[in-house]
Amino acid sequence: MRRAGSSRSGDEVEYDYLFKVVLIGDSGVGKSNLLSRFTRNEFHLESKSTIGVEFATRTIQVDGKTIKAQIWDTAGQERYRAITSAYYRGAVGALLIYDMTKKASFDHVEKWLKELRDHADSNIVIMLVGNKSDLVHLRAISTQDAENLSEKEGLSFIETSALNASNVEVAFQTVLTDIYNIVSKKALTLEEDAISMPKGGKPVPLIDSQDASKKGGCCF
C-alpha cells in the first residue's frame, strides 16, 4: 500500500492508511464533543446539534504505521437519517454512543445497530460507548447492562467522558487499532495468495491510501 503524499497546503501529514469512522447515536449523547475532544482536544459545553454530517481528522501511529482517521459525526435527529445513511458507505469503524444519564438513548442502541449493519460493510469494527461518565450521580444505565448488550451483539465496550477526556483517547485508539489489525491481516493474505498464484495470474490489488481518500474511506 503506497504512502500518500502531502497536500498542496503542506499541512497534511503523510499516512499509510486512511480509515473512515462514523459516530452514531441519538441526538445529544455527545458525539460532537467526543469528536472535538479526540481531534482537537476541545470541549464545548453549549455545542449545538449537528445538522447533516460533519467530519474531522487526526493522525495516529499504530505498529509503526501512520493511520489517518477520518471521523464522521452524524446527526442523531430522525429528520436527518436519510441523509446520514449514505455516509455509512466506506466506513470501516463505528462508535455507537449513548448517554449514560438517558435511558432512551440506550434503548435506541439496537435500532442504531440495525441501521449501521444494514448500510455498512459486514466487517465493520463497532464499539459501544457510554458517554458522560462524569455525571455519576445521574447514571441511568449500569455498566453491567451495557456489557451484557455489547457481549450479546459482539461489540467492544467502554465508558467515556468528553468533558474530562476520560477514556476518549482509549476508545478511538482501540477502534483504529482493531481496524488496522484486520486490514493488515488481509494485506498479508493477499500477498501470500499472490506468491502462490500460478504463473500468469493477477493478484487482487490493495486499495491504496490515495484511492481510498477519493472514495471516502478504505474498505476491507
MIKEVO-417378 format. One line per field, with one value per residue: residue number from 1; residue in one letter; y, x, z of N, C-alpha, C in turn. Coordinates in steps of 0.001 Angstrom, whole numbers, plus 500000, padded with zeros to 6 digits. Each point is the difference from the previous one (the first is absolute). Example, Ala and Ser with C-alpha at 12.3 -4.5 7.8 and 13.67 -1.06 7.14 Angstrom:
2
k = c(1:2)
r = c(a:s)
n.yy = c(494310:501050)
n.xx = c(513190:499650)
n.zz = c(507800:499280)
ca.yy = c(501190:501190)
ca.xx = c(499110:500820)
ca.zz = c(500000:500060)
c.yy = c(501200:501090)
c.xx = c(500900:499230)
c.zz = c(500000:500730)
This chain:
220
k = c(1:2:3:4:5:6:7:8:9:10:11:12:13:14:15:16:17:18:19:20:21:22:23:24:25:26:27:28:29:30:31:32:33:34:35:36:37:38:39:40:41:42:43:44:45:46:47:48:49:50:51:52:53:54:55:56:57:58:59:60:61:62:63:64:65:66:67:68:69:70:71:72:73:74:75:76:77:78:79:80:81:82:83:84:85:86:87:88:89:90:91:92:93:94:95:96:97:98:99:100:101:102:103:104:105:106:107:108:109:110:111:112:113:114:115:116:117:118:119:120:121:122:123:124:125:126:127:128:129:130:131:132:133:134:135:136:137:138:139:140:141:142:143:144:145:146:147:148:149:150:151:152:153:154:155:156:157:158:159:160:161:162:163:164:165:166:167:168:169:170:171:172:173:174:175:176:177:178:179:180:181:182:183:184:185:186:187:188:189:190:191:192:193:194:195:196:197:198:199:200:201:202:203:204:205:206:207:208:209:210:211:212:213:214:215:216:217:218:219:220)
r = c(m:r:r:a:g:s:s:r:s:g:d:e:v:e:y:d:y:l:f:k:v:v:l:i:g:d:s:g:v:g:k:s:n:l:l:s:r:f:t:r:n:e:f:h:l:e:s:k:s:t:i:g:v:e:f:a:t:r:t:i:q:v:d:g:k:t:i:k:a:q:i:w:d:t:a:g:q:e:r:y:r:a:i:t:s:a:y:y:r:g:a:v:g:a:l:l:i:y:d:m:t:k:k:a:s:f:d:h:v:e:k:w:l:k:e:l:r:d:h:a:d:s:n:i:v:i:m:l:v:g:n:k:s:d:l:v:h:l:r:a:i:s:t:q:d:a:e:n:l:s:e:k:e:g:l:s:f:i:e:t:s:a:l:n:a:s:n:v:e:v:a:f:q:t:v:l:t:d:i:y:n:i:v:s:k:k:a:l:t:l:e:e:d:a:i:s:m:p:k:g:g:k:p:v:p:l:i:d:s:q:d:a:s:k:k:g:g:c:c:f)
n.yy = c(498814:500876:500717:500622:500864:501050:500744:500728:500001:498757:500051:499234:499249:499485:499090:498872:500291:499988:500221:499685:500818:499414:501114:499071:500330:500028:500984:500705:498884:500988:499640:501211:499914:498772:500437:501094:499175:499048:500787:500759:498992:500121:500780:499934:500606:501046:498846:500368:499582:498899:500750:498885:500277:499795:500382:499309:500334:498871:500200:498666:499446:498978:499296:501221:499900:500913:500129:500342:500480:499667:500830:499324:501179:498978:500733:500199:501176:499577:501332:499695:499017:500494:501155:499678:499305:500962:500601:498986:500227:498990:499995:499994:501057:499709:501153:499049:501240:499787:500679:499824:501258:499488:499352:500999:500691:499313:500277:501097:499464:499077:501077:500711:498938:499851:501304:499936:498890:500718:501045:499467:499935:498736:500405:500960:500717:499468:501190:499420:501251:499860:501107:500999:499254:501276:499727:499577:501133:500137:499060:499631:499756:498805:499927:499248:500843:500980:499416:499757:501238:500539:499168:500302:501247:499515:500949:500855:500300:501271:500540:501128:501040:500615:500228:498887:499604:499523:499170:501288:500248:499308:500597:501162:499995:499494:500813:501022:499550:499779:501170:500595:499319:500355:501270:500032:499306:500824:501038:499416:499746:501236:500397:499211:500447:501216:499669:499443:501144:499186:499707:501301:499578:500709:500399:499920:501203:500457:500528:500908:500697:500316:498767:499528:501007:499633:498762:500730:499203:499424:499026:499090)
n.xx = c(500842:499813:501023:498983:500014:500768:499099:499323:499179:500499:498754:499985:499812:501141:499301:499924:499080:498857:499515:498847:499733:498839:499467:499323:498718:499153:499189:501090:500475:500414:499431:499473:499724:499616:499402:499520:499651:499669:499365:499406:499682:498787:499328:498804:499839:500015:500548:499797:498766:500613:500184:499393:501152:500858:501234:500881:501290:500645:501291:500061:500800:499995:500719:500451:498692:499905:499068:499347:499435:499061:499663:498904:499492:499167:499070:499522:499599:498759:499819:501140:499216:499127:500415:500004:498943:500088:500236:499147:499744:500849:499097:501154:499499:499443:499716:499319:499542:499936:499019:500987:499608:499907:499049:499272:501104:499953:498716:500507:500896:499084:499214:500925:500131:498701:499827:500915:499504:498900:500722:500630:501320:499844:501211:499102:500967:499278:500010:499440:499548:500180:499477:500707:501089:500229:498816:500852:499683:500121:500895:499596:501208:499831:501221:499418:498952:500892:500702:498836:499590:501158:499927:498729:500393:500940:499756:500980:500413:499641:500300:499495:500819:499254:499280:500328:499610:499269:500996:499983:501229:499721:498812:500473:500988:499109:499035:500852:500438:498755:499691:501066:499718:498739:500262:500892:499097:499070:500796:500274:498703:499752:500991:499542:498771:500555:500685:498887:499654:499356:501015:499959:499844:498927:500858:499091:499969:500832:499002:500674:500757:500648:499888:500339:500871:500144:500026:500615:501037:500881:499893:499308)
n.zz = c(500000:499023:500368:500535:499005:500245:500605:499119:501029:499961:500462:498931:501069:499562:499326:500691:500902:499332:501221:499459:501010:500260:500478:500657:500069:501009:499671:500302:499408:499198:498846:499865:501286:499769:498896:500566:500991:499141:499148:500956:500808:499478:500852:499418:501157:499184:499670:498735:499769:499613:498916:499599:499371:500986:499685:500696:499963:500235:500095:500039:500892:499156:500846:500240:499827:499039:500922:498902:501089:499159:500974:499715:500228:500211:499420:501219:499484:500202:499925:500607:500413:499094:500525:501262:499584:499102:501152:500181:498713:500001:500985:500679:500636:501171:500565:500629:500092:501303:500564:500870:499807:498770:500662:499482:500236:501152:500207:499435:500820:500275:500039:500676:500774:499934:500180:500954:500484:499838:500416:501040:499835:499620:499613:500013:500557:500967:500600:501053:500015:501318:499491:500475:500092:499714:499419:500903:500574:498681:500282:498762:499470:500540:500481:500909:499987:499963:500966:500581:499681:500388:501043:500176:499729:500797:500907:499787:501227:500156:501176:499531:500055:499095:501097:500666:498781:500985:499698:499676:500438:501078:500006:499570:500886:500838:499595:499951:501174:500406:499446:500510:501108:499760:499713:500992:500681:499509:500244:501166:500141:499545:500800:500965:499706:499940:501094:500486:499404:499158:499218:499831:501286:500295:500942:500937:499389:500907:500687:499291:500824:498870:499489:501204:500035:498710:500511:500915:499763:500758:499149:500694)
ca.yy = c(501186:501159:501095:501176:501191:501141:500822:501204:500998:499660:499701:498638:499026:498806:498874:498689:499534:500926:499268:500798:499554:500786:500081:499939:499999:501045:501395:500431:499042:500495:499591:501124:500301:498918:500288:501163:499659:499134:500605:501329:500109:501082:499643:501170:499711:500463:499578:499860:498720:499910:499976:499220:499269:500735:499071:500541:498965:499979:498967:499298:498951:498644:498989:500620:500550:501243:499820:501219:499702:500972:499680:500666:500253:499955:500557:498970:500271:499144:500636:499948:498606:499675:500634:499375:498596:499917:500159:498748:499315:500242:500048:498747:500006:500797:500128:500108:500733:500326:500864:499183:500607:499974:498609:499901:499924:498624:499164:500151:499465:498907:500589:500569:498885:499418:500929:499925:498723:500008:500896:499962:498762:498971:499834:501255:499899:500808:500123:500634:501010:500681:501297:500839:499269:500971:500254:498752:500108:499962:498764:499285:498714:499378:499468:498595:499923:500343:498886:498878:500294:499955:498592:499394:500474:499829:501311:500402:500975:500889:501186:501172:501347:501012:501169:499911:499237:498634:498874:500406:499569:498532:499532:500161:499230:498588:499751:500151:498884:498808:500115:499767:498577:499281:500384:499484:498547:499802:500320:498878:498884:500295:499832:498561:499466:500425:499193:498618:499997:499447:500974:500608:500494:501388:500191:501103:501123:500655:501394:500811:501085:501091:499573:499920:501332:500465:499235:500229:499111:498723:498914:498688)
ca.xx = c(499158:500857:499834:499432:500837:499471:499059:500583:500163:501215:499745:499474:500999:499978:499411:500017:498630:498913:498840:498795:499274:498795:499435:498545:499280:498980:500416:500257:500775:501373:500826:500826:501042:500983:500786:500867:500968:501027:500731:500540:500078:499099:498660:499119:498844:498781:500033:498698:499789:500568:499039:500585:501222:501253:501094:501314:501020:501166:500962:500604:500938:499645:500948:500976:499324:499258:498581:499193:498607:499015:498892:498764:499026:498701:498886:499193:498571:499320:499815:501235:500431:500148:501230:501188:500152:500935:501360:500497:500769:501431:500442:500583:499873:498885:499753:498566:500061:498789:500199:499801:498978:498718:499665:499474:501110:500496:498949:500056:501265:499779:499469:501146:500844:499371:500214:501418:500268:499296:500648:501465:500686:499714:501165:500264:500336:499027:500164:498921:500595:499126:500628:499637:500297:500256:498731:499769:498784:498827:500059:498740:500334:501108:501085:499698:498999:500667:500900:499173:499556:501148:500370:498941:500102:501360:500646:500855:499244:500758:499297:500840:499512:500604:500248:501307:500864:500192:499891:499731:501155:500001:498919:500361:501212:499628:499285:500923:500946:499268:499849:501332:500325:499212:500490:501351:499891:499494:501112:500933:499358:500054:501388:500274:499271:500702:501224:499658:499159:500655:500573:499000:498890:500116:499540:499074:500755:499490:499602:500986:499452:499515:498736:499021:499557:499076:498762:499376:500468:500570:499044:500570)
ca.zz = c(500000:499883:500946:499336:500071:500719:499260:499441:501049:500726:501403:500061:500404:499166:500715:499344:499877:500306:500499:500260:501192:500222:501334:499892:501261:500107:500138:501369:500806:500119:498854:499523:500979:499935:498800:500220:501049:499431:498878:500313:501458:500383:500463:499965:500850:499336:498600:499353:499329:498658:498902:498917:500317:500092:500290:500344:499861:500883:499623:501128:499655:500413:499542:499118:498830:500220:499703:499994:500317:499509:500902:499582:501063:499332:500766:500634:499847:499038:498691:499229:499850:498584:499537:500579:499629:498878:500494:500569:498968:500082:501395:500479:501451:500514:501432:500237:501268:500745:501164:501197:500857:499295:499672:498634:499049:500075:499419:498539:499486:499054:498770:499304:499585:498809:498887:499648:499334:498714:499045:500036:499688:501013:500874:500706:501424:500744:501449:500738:500875:500948:500220:501154:501234:501066:500702:500754:500820:499122:499199:499816:499397:500713:499180:499741:498935:498749:499678:499554:498632:499095:499841:499182:498619:499509:499925:501114:500810:500887:500488:499763:500305:499133:500846:500658:499092:500482:499063:498616:499217:499987:499131:498592:499724:499957:498745:498880:500053:499554:498546:499416:500100:498991:498675:499798:499807:498644:499102:500068:499294:498577:499571:499969:498857:498786:499906:499644:498809:498813:499078:499124:500801:500421:501383:500232:500572:501192:499820:500701:500801:499175:499425:501076:500391:498982:500095:501292:501060:499602:500233:500291)
c.yy = c(501246:501038:501225:501194:501116:500785:501244:501060:499746:499632:498606:499039:498784:498824:498739:499477:501129:499181:500962:499376:500908:499953:500013:499900:501143:501390:500321:499042:500414:499625:501112:500318:498882:500208:501139:499714:499162:500711:501332:500220:501199:499430:501266:499673:500358:499602:499775:498635:500042:499952:499257:499243:500942:498976:500754:498849:500112:498832:499391:498951:498658:499036:500566:500588:501275:499815:501360:499597:501143:499675:500858:500064:500107:500504:498881:500202:499168:500640:499981:498577:499621:500569:499204:498557:499824:500035:498781:499274:500376:500066:498639:499906:500875:500017:500249:500537:500204:500868:499186:500541:499971:498586:499843:499845:498600:499046:500022:499406:498919:500493:500591:498892:499342:500887:499935:498729:499893:500772:499851:498635:498992:499800:501247:499752:500950:499978:500702:500936:500636:501319:500720:499266:500936:500282:498754:500032:499930:498721:499300:498601:499406:499483:498552:499840:500274:498883:498790:500196:499878:498557:499286:500347:499880:501308:500152:501111:500818:501138:501188:501265:500968:501228:499948:499120:498553:498970:500377:499509:498486:499464:500064:499167:498518:499649:500054:498869:498709:500004:499687:498519:499186:500285:499418:498491:499690:500239:498842:498805:500196:499815:498519:499349:500336:499157:498588:499899:499450:501103:500522:500512:501423:500156:501173:501147:500529:501403:500849:501197:501105:499639:500000:501369:500557:499332:500143:499039:498708:498891:498715:499177)
c.xx = c(500884:499686:499491:500910:499337:499046:500700:500270:501243:499775:499407:501122:499897:499458:500055:498597:499030:498790:498854:499230:498789:499589:498486:499369:499007:500618:500230:500812:501470:500920:500957:501122:501033:500916:500980:501050:501142:500835:500649:500223:499189:498671:499167:498712:498689:499964:498588:499892:500572:498878:500649:501220:501198:501112:501276:500989:501063:500885:500628:500976:499508:501007:500990:499413:499247:498572:499290:498548:499125:498699:498780:499013:498630:498889:499140:498507:499399:499941:501267:500460:500221:501294:501212:500216:501002:501445:500537:500892:501478:500529:500526:499954:498840:500014:498509:499834:498617:500394:499668:498911:498614:499691:499542:501124:500616:498989:500045:501264:499770:499421:501140:500904:499441:500240:501445:500300:499295:500776:501512:500543:499789:501154:500323:500268:499084:500312:498778:500613:498929:500653:499404:500197:500320:498745:499568:498674:498720:499935:498644:500225:501202:501048:499704:499001:500639:500947:499225:499554:501156:500446:499011:500178:501409:500752:501021:499250:500931:499104:500951:499373:500729:500367:501390:501002:500243:499700:499718:501119:500003:498951:500391:501231:499672:499318:500955:501029:499338:499821:501322:500353:499261:500544:501383:499990:499503:501119:500990:499454:500077:501411:500354:499305:500720:501250:499681:499187:500765:500500:498929:498795:500246:499484:499052:500749:499357:499562:501017:499345:499417:498680:498913:499465:499006:498653:499323:500410:500560:499015:500738:500005)
c.zz = c(500000:501059:499252:500177:500764:499120:499491:501058:500838:501450:500186:500355:499080:500815:499159:499730:500330:500415:500279:501165:500199:501474:499861:501379:500019:500079:501476:500845:500130:498856:499569:500972:500090:498795:500240:501073:499414:498938:500345:501498:500505:500484:500047:500744:499313:498531:499464:499320:498590:498970:498841:500483:500034:500215:500328:499907:501083:499581:501249:499475:500557:499387:498967:498730:500376:499511:500045:500229:499500:500732:499674:501161:499343:500908:500571:499829:498878:498609:499149:499713:498537:499439:500480:499549:498860:500481:500737:498996:500085:501420:500419:501525:500429:501519:500165:501420:500623:501192:501250:500928:499356:499526:498565:498980:499983:499374:498475:499380:498951:498686:499169:499454:498741:498786:499510:499216:498646:498935:499907:499585:501128:500976:500825:501484:500777:501490:500588:501030:500884:500381:501221:501325:501161:500823:500769:500759:499171:499157:499960:499422:500738:499017:499611:498862:498637:499564:499484:498553:499007:499748:499095:498524:499419:499829:501123:500741:500877:500464:499927:500579:499083:500826:500636:499237:500444:498911:498542:499081:499852:499026:498529:499632:499860:498687:498813:499952:499530:498481:499315:500009:498946:498602:499725:499803:498598:498994:499950:499231:498494:499452:499890:498805:498699:499776:499506:498713:498795:499080:499056:500754:500438:501423:500107:500654:501270:499644:500734:500652:499146:499358:501051:500347:499007:500133:501358:501078:499448:500337:500301:498730)
